[in-house]
Amino acid sequence: MILTTKEKIKKAALTAFAQKGYEGATMHEIAHAVGINKASIYNHYKGKEDLYLAVYQDVAREYERLLKRLIKNSENMEIHDKLLYMFKEYILFYYKDLHISLFWTNSLLLTPPEIRQKLYIDILKREEPFEKKMLEILKEGMQLGIIRRDIPSKMLVSYRAMRDGLLLWMRIVPELSGEWIEVFWKDFWLGIQGRNDGYDEREDIQDSLNFKVGLNPQPVGKEAVSLYTTDCLICKKEFGIPFSDYRYKDLKYHRDVHHVCDDCGRKVQEECQKITGLTPEMVDIWEKVMRSMK
């Protein structure tokens, strides 16, 4: 596809505005990227604000098309699958294009107030059908008992915060690739799932882990930590798992500490993998990420 000079200017402007924001990007560097004189830009755009808004309109239209596609493609799915599909596809869409993600961040936070106000009004209008649909899904889930009862609009903010936060983390930590999306989604879903009256958190943990759970402290090495004690799913012998998101890491690295026999250890590990969605390689990556933050 052959781009016109006007389109080339917008493309170069998107990169500049994404990397340096509205204030930081200059018309000179945009012109240099296209291979034209700065004055030539004004043959196509009135000035910097006009160019910025032209770039924004393209990005916003693409955003609106994405939202409509997510609604359409998930129409016949079950509630859980709808929410997961829209959560995952949104992240993958923006993860593949760093410039668009950065442009949105800069637009919503760093543009001059008078421009930012225009963008907010436009974004709210474009998002209205999607927000309406999301609230309908959440309300339906609450009525059916699939999702716990709460304020739908507040829950939608939590949904978006989890989605956008994970996208940001995937940008910061390259090891967190797309395969992690469903792992973190499970944490969110367990938080909004409907529960019967008399809910006991330990029972919920038991169901999610598919283990017979206890809360008896057991010594590990020189320190004492709280363990869940359970029977081995294969040999039925009792063993302990520290309550943490690294549940199955402890089976992987400390078989001599936790009571898992050599014959069935591998199969127990496979069961834990099915429950958590974490492969041994993914656990290694997550530990590396956590160590780097200390």
C-alpha positions as CSV (number, residue, x, y, z in Angstrom):
1,M,0.0,0.0,0.0
2,I,1.4,3.4,-1.1
3,L,0.9,6.1,1.5
4,T,0.3,9.7,0.6
5,T,2.5,12.4,2.2
6,K,-0.4,13.3,4.5
7,E,-0.6,9.7,5.7
8,K,3.1,9.5,6.1
9,I,3.0,12.6,8.3
10,K,0.3,11.1,10.5
11,K,2.3,7.8,10.8
12,A,5.5,9.6,11.9
13,A,3.4,11.8,14.2
14,L,1.9,8.8,15.9
15,T,5.4,7.5,16.7
16,A,6.6,10.9,17.9
17,F,3.6,11.6,20.1
18,A,3.6,8.1,21.5
19,Q,7.3,8.3,22.5
20,K,7.5,12.0,23.7
21,G,3.9,13.1,24.3
22,Y,2.2,16.1,22.9
23,E,4.6,18.7,24.4
24,G,7.8,16.7,23.8
25,A,7.2,15.9,20.1
26,T,8.2,18.6,17.6
27,M,7.1,19.3,14.1
28,H,10.7,19.4,13.0
29,E,11.4,15.7,14.0
30,I,8.1,14.6,12.4
31,A,9.1,16.3,9.2
32,H,12.5,14.8,9.4
33,A,11.1,11.3,9.8
34,V,9.0,11.7,6.7
35,G,11.8,13.3,4.7
36,I,10.2,16.6,4.1
37,N,10.7,20.2,5.2
38,K,8.9,21.3,8.4
39,A,6.9,23.9,6.3
40,S,5.5,21.2,4.1
41,I,3.5,19.8,7.0
42,Y,1.4,23.0,7.1
43,N,0.2,22.2,3.5
44,H,-1.7,19.3,5.1
45,Y,-2.3,20.3,8.7
46,K,-3.0,23.7,10.3
47,G,-0.6,23.1,13.1
48,K,0.5,20.7,15.9
49,E,-2.9,20.5,17.5
50,D,-4.6,19.8,14.2
51,L,-2.1,17.0,13.4
52,Y,-2.4,15.6,16.9
53,L,-6.2,15.4,16.7
54,A,-6.0,13.8,13.2
55,V,-3.8,11.1,14.7
56,Y,-6.1,10.7,17.6
57,Q,-9.1,10.3,15.4
58,D,-7.4,7.4,13.6
59,V,-6.5,5.7,16.8
60,A,-9.9,6.3,18.3
61,R,-11.7,4.9,15.3
62,E,-9.6,1.8,15.5
63,Y,-10.4,1.5,19.2
64,E,-14.1,1.8,18.5
65,R,-13.9,-0.9,15.8
66,L,-12.2,-3.2,18.4
67,L,-14.9,-2.7,20.9
68,K,-17.6,-3.4,18.4
69,R,-15.8,-6.6,17.2
70,L,-15.5,-7.8,20.8
71,I,-19.2,-7.4,21.4
72,K,-20.2,-9.0,18.1
73,N,-17.8,-12.0,18.4
74,S,-18.8,-12.8,22.0
75,E,-22.5,-12.5,21.5
76,N,-23.3,-16.2,21.7
77,M,-20.8,-17.1,24.5
78,E,-21.5,-18.0,28.1
79,I,-21.0,-15.1,30.6
80,H,-17.6,-16.3,31.8
81,D,-16.4,-16.9,28.3
82,K,-17.6,-13.5,27.1
83,L,-15.8,-11.6,29.8
84,L,-12.6,-13.7,29.3
85,Y,-12.7,-13.3,25.5
86,M,-13.0,-9.5,25.7
87,F,-10.4,-9.3,28.4
88,K,-7.9,-11.3,26.5
89,E,-8.5,-9.9,23.0
90,Y,-8.2,-6.4,24.2
91,I,-4.8,-7.0,25.8
92,L,-3.5,-8.9,22.8
93,F,-4.7,-6.2,20.4
94,Y,-2.8,-3.4,22.2
95,Y,0.2,-5.6,23.2
96,K,1.1,-6.0,19.6
97,D,1.4,-2.3,18.9
98,L,3.5,-0.4,21.5
99,H,3.0,3.0,19.8
100,I,-0.8,2.9,20.0
101,S,-0.7,1.9,23.7
102,L,1.8,4.7,24.5
103,F,-0.2,7.2,22.5
104,W,-3.4,6.4,24.6
105,T,-1.4,6.7,27.8
106,N,0.0,10.0,26.8
107,S,-3.3,11.3,25.5
108,L,-5.2,10.6,28.7
109,L,-2.5,11.8,31.1
110,L,-0.1,14.3,29.5
111,T,-1.9,16.3,26.9
112,P,-2.7,20.0,27.6
113,P,-6.0,20.3,29.7
114,E,-7.9,21.9,26.9
115,I,-7.1,19.1,24.4
116,R,-7.5,16.4,27.0
117,Q,-11.0,17.6,27.8
118,K,-12.0,17.2,24.1
119,L,-10.6,13.7,24.1
120,Y,-12.5,12.6,27.2
121,I,-15.8,13.8,25.7
122,D,-15.1,11.9,22.5
123,I,-13.9,8.7,24.2
124,L,-16.9,8.5,26.5
125,K,-19.2,8.8,23.5
126,R,-17.4,6.0,21.6
127,E,-17.3,3.7,24.7
128,E,-21.0,4.1,25.6
129,P,-22.3,1.1,23.7
130,F,-19.4,-1.1,25.1
131,E,-19.9,0.0,28.6
132,K,-23.7,-0.5,28.3
133,K,-23.1,-4.1,27.1
134,M,-20.6,-4.9,29.8
135,L,-23.0,-3.7,32.5
136,E,-25.7,-5.9,31.0
137,I,-23.4,-8.9,31.1
138,L,-22.4,-8.3,34.7
139,K,-26.0,-7.7,35.8
140,E,-27.1,-10.9,34.1
141,G,-24.4,-12.8,35.8
142,M,-25.5,-11.5,39.1
143,Q,-29.1,-12.4,38.5
144,L,-28.1,-15.9,37.6
145,G,-25.9,-16.3,40.6
146,I,-22.8,-16.7,38.4
147,I,-21.3,-13.4,39.6
148,R,-21.6,-12.2,43.2
149,R,-23.9,-9.3,43.8
150,D,-22.2,-5.9,43.8
151,I,-22.4,-2.5,42.1
152,P,-22.0,-3.4,38.4
153,S,-20.3,-0.1,37.5
154,K,-17.8,-0.6,40.3
155,M,-17.1,-4.1,39.2
156,L,-16.6,-2.9,35.6
157,V,-13.9,-0.5,36.9
158,S,-12.2,-3.4,38.6
159,Y,-12.4,-5.4,35.3
160,R,-10.8,-2.6,33.4
161,A,-8.2,-1.9,36.0
162,M,-7.1,-5.6,36.0
163,R,-7.0,-5.6,32.2
164,D,-5.1,-2.4,31.7
165,G,-2.8,-3.2,34.6
166,L,-1.9,-6.5,33.2
167,L,-1.2,-5.0,29.8
168,L,1.1,-2.5,31.5
169,W,3.0,-5.3,33.3
170,M,3.4,-7.2,30.1
171,R,5.0,-4.1,28.6
172,I,7.4,-3.7,31.6
173,V,8.3,-7.4,32.0
174,P,8.9,-9.0,28.6
175,E,8.7,-12.5,30.2
176,L,5.0,-12.0,30.8
177,S,3.8,-13.0,27.4
178,G,0.2,-13.6,26.3
179,E,0.1,-17.1,27.9
180,W,-0.1,-15.4,31.3
181,I,-3.4,-13.7,30.5
182,E,-5.6,-16.6,31.5
183,V,-3.5,-17.3,34.6
184,F,-4.2,-13.8,35.9
185,W,-7.8,-13.8,34.7
186,K,-8.4,-16.7,37.0
187,D,-7.5,-14.5,40.0
188,F,-10.0,-11.9,38.9
189,W,-12.8,-14.4,38.1
190,L,-12.4,-16.1,41.5
191,G,-12.9,-12.7,43.0
192,I,-16.2,-11.9,41.3
193,Q,-17.7,-15.4,41.2
194,G,-21.1,-15.8,42.8
195,R,-21.0,-17.5,46.2
196,N,-23.7,-19.2,48.3
197,D,-24.6,-17.8,51.7
198,G,-22.4,-19.0,54.5
199,Y,-19.4,-18.8,52.2
200,D,-16.1,-20.1,53.7
201,E,-12.9,-18.9,52.0
202,R,-11.2,-22.2,52.9
203,E,-13.9,-24.1,51.1
204,D,-13.4,-21.9,48.0
205,I,-9.7,-22.6,48.1
206,Q,-10.4,-26.3,48.4
207,D,-12.6,-26.3,45.4
208,S,-10.2,-24.3,43.3
209,L,-7.2,-26.5,44.2
210,N,-9.2,-29.7,44.2
211,F,-7.3,-30.7,47.4
212,K,-8.4,-31.8,50.8
213,V,-7.2,-28.7,52.7
214,G,-6.0,-28.2,56.3
215,L,-4.3,-25.2,58.0
216,N,-1.9,-27.0,60.3
217,P,1.5,-25.3,60.7
218,Q,4.4,-27.6,59.7
219,P,8.1,-27.0,60.0
220,V,10.1,-26.6,56.8
221,G,13.9,-26.5,57.2
222,K,14.8,-24.1,60.0
223,E,11.7,-22.0,59.7
224,A,8.0,-22.8,60.4
225,V,5.5,-21.7,57.8
226,S,1.7,-22.3,57.4
227,L,1.0,-25.2,55.2
228,Y,-2.0,-26.7,53.6
229,T,-1.9,-30.4,54.3
230,T,-3.5,-32.8,51.9
231,D,-3.3,-36.4,50.6
232,C,-1.3,-37.0,47.5
233,L,-3.8,-37.3,44.7
234,I,-1.9,-40.4,43.4
235,C,-0.6,-42.4,46.4
236,K,-2.9,-40.9,49.0
237,K,-0.1,-40.1,51.4
238,E,-0.3,-36.8,53.3
239,F,1.9,-33.9,52.3
240,G,2.0,-30.1,52.8
241,I,1.8,-27.2,50.4
242,P,2.6,-23.6,51.6
243,F,-0.3,-21.3,50.9
244,S,1.0,-19.0,48.2
245,D,0.6,-18.5,44.5
246,Y,3.6,-20.8,44.0
247,R,1.6,-23.8,45.2
248,Y,3.1,-26.2,42.8
249,K,6.6,-24.7,42.8
250,D,7.1,-26.3,46.2
251,L,6.4,-29.7,44.8
252,K,8.8,-29.0,42.0
253,Y,11.7,-27.8,44.1
254,H,11.2,-29.4,47.6
255,R,10.1,-33.0,47.2
256,D,12.5,-33.9,50.0
257,V,10.7,-31.5,52.3
258,H,7.1,-32.1,51.3
259,H,5.8,-35.7,51.4
260,V,5.6,-36.5,47.7
261,C,7.0,-39.9,46.7
262,D,9.2,-40.3,43.6
263,D,6.7,-42.6,41.9
264,C,3.8,-40.1,41.9
265,G,5.5,-36.7,42.2
266,R,5.4,-36.1,38.5
267,K,1.7,-36.8,38.3
268,V,0.9,-34.6,41.2
269,Q,2.8,-31.9,39.5
270,E,0.7,-32.3,36.4
271,E,-2.5,-32.1,38.4
272,C,-1.3,-28.8,40.0
273,Q,-0.4,-27.5,36.6
274,K,-3.9,-28.1,35.3
275,I,-5.4,-26.3,38.3
276,T,-3.1,-23.2,38.3
277,G,-2.4,-23.0,34.6
278,L,1.3,-22.6,35.4
279,T,3.9,-24.7,33.6
280,P,7.3,-25.3,35.3
281,E,8.8,-22.8,32.9
282,M,6.2,-20.2,33.8
283,V,6.9,-20.6,37.5
284,D,10.6,-20.1,36.8
285,I,9.8,-16.8,35.0
286,W,7.5,-15.6,37.7
287,E,10.1,-16.2,40.4
288,K,12.6,-14.3,38.3
289,V,10.2,-11.4,38.0
290,M,9.5,-11.4,41.8
291,R,13.2,-11.5,42.6
292,S,13.9,-8.6,40.3
293,M,11.4,-6.5,42.3
294,K,13.1,-7.0,45.7
